[in-house]
């Protein structure tokens, strides 16, 4: 290339009359000849390709925001462009995002957050004194009295103190140490961090992580990312998704042939299944973990969401301590909570905490080191978590309004849980267990053989095929049960109960009409009421 350029430049010097054209064309011809014999340089191969990328990232799947949600986004864009559909809006019933579904924020929480974000409002008479008191306390613990500063990696000290005080109140006086509290970016961040520390070994000594099936896909995603071994234990759908310790024993014994089971994850109340564990069940699980030397992870983000009058939330921490020092001094437990669920529904703040007890002293240092790599969780999320654990109390100015709003949210959710269960169970070919807690229904759906064959022809899981048709024909976006895991031969979908009551009734009616039409299209015989149980698979 340099030689060709030089040849062209050679024709640019002083020329005698009449020589310019001949010299220029001769140089250009020679340069062209040089370029022709030189092979054309191809584009450099990319360093990052699907073949060279981290295979563990490629293995990650997260059904809650998977293909069906992407399709919902495409349909929304088509509606905006005026493309006609048999519906006017997409109803995103796929995720537990309360405020996106119309739930109003809790006034007191937003007042304190406004004061923390713009401290000049502390002089305004429009804000109650109890909100100002909390805002001042939070700001005084922040660098420069500002939410915009970094905090300690473990979280703002006074907020960790408030979390510990909340846990002690919740658990009837069982002590909580602020030094065991770690503020996190939602509960998901804490779960991922703890699993990152727990996973080790190779081959048959690789860490096995026991998770419920059906499960929240965060767990399978993190397990894939860390290249750990997923160990499935199956909840009993025929017994309202109960956790059976004999099933835990089966799972752990089978897993020992190919990995080292080290972690047992519990989701209580359940997601996507909505069951609430009894105290006896929790005692049995703790004894099993003690017996098998398993590290317990208790995902308790729905602890405020209990609707059945026969159920009550029991924290693993409380039950562990009440079982006596043989357990409370030995069983390692990490429990999680967040601002995203409950009555708050503040998903966007990404506030959360984890309490970790009986951790080896050196591991505590390693955990803080790992947390320090990402500097700190969002300080605004930490502040929101503080308001959740330190709400107005009787005698304070905001208590009555706060109590009314909280009771209204939880009361409406309880009504919607019962409404959803009742209406689903009126539909031929759908069966829904009682929604004892959380904020989802996970009904079993009967899919005829012809529908399964049609799904296979489209290279889809049968319930993905069903949910995609539901979306395309009604605009309702739900998540197929195959994204959570389920027994072979059974099919489900997860749907949130968060829409306002009237909209929820419309959604349920549309699902009913769609399901009957779906069966009419694919089923040649009578509609079965329930799908038969079958062997297990994920």
Secondary structure, DSSP 8 states (H G I E B T S, - for coil): -HHHHHHHHHTTS---TTHHHHHHHHHHHHHHHHHHHS--------SS-TTTS-HHHHH---GGGSHHHHHHHHHHHHHHTT---SSS--EE-SS--TGGGT----HHHHHHHHHHHSGGGGG-TTS-HHHHHHHHHHHHTSGGG-TTS---TT--HHHHHHHHHHHHHHTTT----GGGEEEEEHHHHHHHHHHHHH----GGGSEEEEEEES--THHHHHHHHTT-EEEEEE-BGGGTTB--HHHHHHHHHHHTTTSEEEEEEEESS-TTT-----HHHHHHHHHHHHHHT-EEEEE-TTTT-B--TT-----HHHHHHHT-HHHHTT--EEEEEESSSTTT--GGG-EEEEEEES--HHHHHHHHHHHHHT----HHHHHHHHHHHS---TTSTTHHHHHHHHHHHHHHHHHHHHHHHHHHTTSTTEE-----BTTEE--EE---HHHHHHHHHTT--HHHHHHHHHHHHH-EE-EEGGGT-EETT--BEEEE--S-HHHHHHHHHHHHHHHHHHHHHH--S---SS-----EE-
